[in-house]
Structures are given as structure tokens and as C-alpha cells.
Amino acid sequence: MKKAIALAANYGYLDKAETTLKSIFKHTPKAEVYLANMDIPQEWFAAVNEKLAPVGSKLHDLKIDLNDFEIGQVNFEHINDYSYVRIYLPRLIEADRILYLDSDIIIRGDLNPFLELELAKGKALAMVKDIQFMGAYNSGVMLIDYDNWQRYKMEEACISIINKKDLKITNGDQTIINMACQEYIQELPFYYNSQVGYNMLASYNNWSERFNSFAPQEALIYHYLTFDKPWNLLSFNHCRSLWWAYRNLDWCQVVSEMKVETNQSKRPQILTFTQTD
């Protein structure tokens, strides 16, 4: 099974996307990650891949033009047109499984078992329910099965809804995906998308008990939702320090715990110790 992880961001959001990438590469061996973008310099990708080469991982510079895609309404200031790129990933990436991740996410473990997760028959993607909009699935983490996505024409279904002029879109691409793909979505537990960004709203609206009940003690993926981001000067987020721990990692620290890949053969070798160098 060919597996891929994908993000989408512009140059102005690079420091946030880079933090997510560090968390991915620190925990996931031999990861193939694609960063869809229009304006991130190739030199930055070259520098990152130089660090990743010894551990067998790679970051692909996936250049796109947003004008090539049907883009719908964007409802919040902290979300831009790049959010719609996830709908077109099976067109852009050749892989049996594609895991899309927002760039306000921290990974805490190996993503390979998640990528290999068995989906029920007839399901094209797997997602976690949104803890604020409980009738909908949160599109910040999407596991896409390429064959079923193409078989059930999910991209075409999404575009058809985007082009409905009288449709009221309340939550950007998430509204589109939920409407177009509803019967083809397999629900996942919050372990795969622990949404920790609602602390401020929960505090203002006395929702603390509701949100705490959905957040697992230890999750594979932590997702910082809403405008209350951990990189702001001030934030209510109780996982702020976790984001900064990965933000402050040097790339050499990211790969230091991974097994180094070499081109040496496995034939027996002899090391002779002497009294001099």
C-alpha cells in the first residue's frame, strides 16, 4: 500500500505548517509528506530534505495553482482558500491512502497504523465528529481511500455542491464535504482528532464539561481549532506548551531518534581497535 500525508499552506503560514511537519517526521518513520503550496521557495524544501535524507523520509514540494480548482466560500478569518485543496488531493497525489492534515495540528505518534486503518465496505474516507458542530465531521483530519474516492466520484460531488448558488455555506469546505460525502464517511474516535481549540468558547459559554468529555487523555492527533491559536501572544489553550515544544525543535532534533538509513550491504563487517586514531 502506497501511503501519503498531505498539508496545504502558503508562505505566510509556513512556520505553523513547519511545526506540524516536525511532529510528523519525529514520530513517523519513512514518511512521504506533500505540502501543497503556491509560493514556498524550493530552497526551503531542499534544506528540510537534506535533514530528512538519513532517515528515509521526504517532504515533497507540491506546487499548485488555486485558480485551477473550484473554491467555495470561506467563513472565518483564520481559514483561507487553501482549505479547499483537500478535496482535490486524489487528483494531485498518487497513493492508495492519503491522510490530509490541517497546519494547526500536532502529531504525537506514528501515523503509519492510522494510514493502514481498515475502512468499512463502501467508505471513501474516515473522519472524527466536530465537537462544536456535533452533526458534522471535522475536515481538519481526513483519511482518504483513493479507490473508493474515485469510485464514488467524491470530487465531482463536492464541486457540484460548491457550484450551487443558493446554498448557504456555514463552515467553508467542511460544509461541502459533509454534504457531498456524508454516506461515504466512516466515523473515527476522538483519539484521531482531539480538538483542543475550543477552550475560550467553552469558558465563555459554560461548555467545559461538554468539551472535556470528548477529549481523550492521550491522543494521536491534537488539533488547535478556532482563532484561539497557541502561537498567539495570549491564548486560553491548555495545550499551548505542547505546540511550542515542537515549534522550538531543531530539525536535527526531529530526526535524531529515527533509525538512520544506509546504503551499506548486510554482509559481515570487522572493526579493528588500535591504540591510535
Secondary structure, DSSP 8 states (H G I E B T S, - for coil): --EEEEEE--GGGHHHHHHHHHHHHHHSTT-EEEEEESS--HHHHHHHHHHHGGGT-EEEEEE--GGGS------STT--GGGGGGGGHHHH---SEEEEE-SSEEE-S-SHHHHT----TT--EEEEE-SSSTTSEEEEEEEEEHHHHHHTTHHHHHHHHHT-TT---SSHHHHHHHHHHGGGEEEE-GGG-EE---HHHHHHHT-HHHHHTTS-SS-SEEE--SS--TTSSS---TTHHHHHHHHT--HHHHHTTS--------S-------S--
